[in-house]
Amino acid sequence: IELKKGSYYLLTDAGSWKDGDPNGFTGNNTLAENSGSKNTLFFNDYGDYMPIDYRTVGGQFYYGKDQVAANEQNNTFTRIRSNCTSAYNRNVNQADTVNRKLDFFYRDFLYLRDADIFVMYDKVKNKSRASGPAYEKHLRWHFPANAPAVNGNSITAVHGNAKLYIHTLLPAANLNINVVNE
């Protein structure tokens, strides 16, 4: 997902970002092709299913695609539900997915026009790991310009005259927000 207000990007694909350009967007995705550079779920299965490779950082590979499961749009709101699970497949063979450690990943997106509010809800389930650390899941948000400010469960990003406020609601316990300069 990318968000832009006017000519200012607020969330961007890190693989498409170009420093020094006032708008920042190159329009291509040559620097990264995985969830490590996207605003999506980063799923680390420690090589139990997905090969450890520069192309699969974050557990995604290019065999999958977003599948719109539901959508509705009217003058009040826009809602889209997407099944993003297949992005975590390691090949096109559907029989191979029984070995995938991520059971499912759904993303619901709601835009309330009058309030100018976006709501995203991700639903994720994975298999338990037999030994070693639990499978790692986290969201990566890529901000194009300045580092965002973090205050508890809230993030504020500013780019030009545009501002983005992110309020994390779940999980309330053990929430950990880290700002990393990639």
Summary of the structure (lengths in Angstrom):
residues: 182
radius of gyration: 17.1
end to end distance: 18.4
largest distance: 50.6
contacts: 475
relative contact order: 0.18
helix: 10%
strand: 37%
